[in-house]
């Protein structure tokens, strides 16, 4: 899967992933009203509206970006029907040729991480039959529990040829509270990064490892250091756009081959129709607005990569 | 909810929570076969079998313990149908008067943690209606992202009078890999514990805070130190029994009032019928075996608490 991701990034020229994190306030009123007229004010209506909205965006961006990243919390908040919309979003994205990064940030003790890994990247057996419950291509993982919480995910990645992005330095303002604390003179995130490099070294694709990292766009200087510590890890970079990250901040997250990072934008793309810049698309043009915003983001990042030479 | 937990622990004399972490291999063959005969070899059959099995255990232990702790990964591995079994388990536990600790170990950036908090402890609005998606009483939370990942959970706890157990020192063998690293001379878990104490200080029940901590039974010396750092935090203690923790290791997790900790056992109770000690119950007596194992565990802990005086 890491080879496929690399290939699709080269083909599209877009080291960009669209975060499908639908909040109800991003969804045009007519979509929610349509779902409510069918199913009443219910979690089922919210689920239908979320999927309908995602479908429009997926159709509009599937030829210009390699991947989408649904954030499962935004689905889990609508209970079982919401998780059904998550599953439909994963499946529909696959049908359109997109790689799916499940932003699930799971992580637990060994036997429990095994279950999460099966849920999101692997399969489960019931009697003689086997099933792929959610079937994303990559998942994000929280490292706080250490190696035995991460290794069950790595094992499934090896079996299924899938991948991980492990939280190293997150994009939020208080990420430094624990992640930046110095241990033997180096911040915790560097120690986690060393482990990511080590976990990934035995699970290499053609040029990058199956095991990547999450490093926030909001900390560009940190990105530069972490790029050096994990030369073979793909870095998933959240925090572009709405959270404050800009193209020029991102050049250091990439290797000299122009690869090694994939930048996420969620709100900035999926809710573009609500921004003044894209308001002319109107609510019925929300998907085209998302496409325009994705194109602008791709251009911003391409320029940043070119201007560093 | 922390007051209710304290009250129920006093009433039952059992600072014990039963971990409802059903793996298919724990479930008696006749239960799975029954579900498969109705729904074929499917995720739906696994879901029915899991719930049926849980129901038997809940019926057998609901009068002797205050709480259950379903581990969501064990349900998530069966996809949407599995999560439906999770929801049915939460609801059925409530109908039997049990407090439910959702072992979900969620944690993300602020807006995303908000969605997780709504999913598990709060409510969501769809139009003019509101819904409680999973509706546990407590949830476990991963602190790696720092305060702004935790505070949305705290806010919902205040609104809904619910509670948290924040991962401080986990029970698994490699928990020390990051959690034990020294920062200014103290291990990371102590810094997290200080934050738990501070987050919890503004959200007090009658004698304990709404905001508790997870500290593994497998690290009793650490438990003693952390008890001192977080005097008002209830400590959820996993790792008893199958993971190696024993009653005598647990005394230091409690305060002098005999409260302040609740010890979890999963496998050791729910799969007791598979142990030699309880084998005479047979597979059809799996629920009675669980009751017997829960009683033995309660006695072990009561003795440990008495013998410390």
Interface residues (C-beta under 8 A of the other chain):
Chain A: X21 X23 X24 X32 X36 X41 X42 X43 X45 X46 X71 X73 X74 X76 X77 X78 X79 X80 X82 X83 X84 X87 X105 X106 X107 X108 X109 X110 X111 X112 X113 X115 X116 X118 X119 X120 X124 X125 X126 X127 X128 X129 X131 X133 X134 X142 X143 X144 X145 X146 X147 X148 X149 X167 X170 X171 X172 X173 X174 X175 X176 X177 X178 X179 X181 X182 X183 X184 X188 X191 X192 X195 X238
Chain B: X21 X23 X24 X32 X36 X41 X42 X43 X45 X46 X71 X73 X74 X76 X77 X78 X79 X80 X82 X83 X84 X87 X105 X106 X107 X108 X109 X110 X111 X112 X113 X115 X116 X118 X119 X124 X125 X126 X127 X128 X129 X131 X133 X134 X142 X143 X144 X145 X146 X147 X148 X149 X167 X170 X171 X172 X173 X174 X175 X176 X177 X178 X179 X181 X182 X183 X184 X188 X191 X192 X195 X238
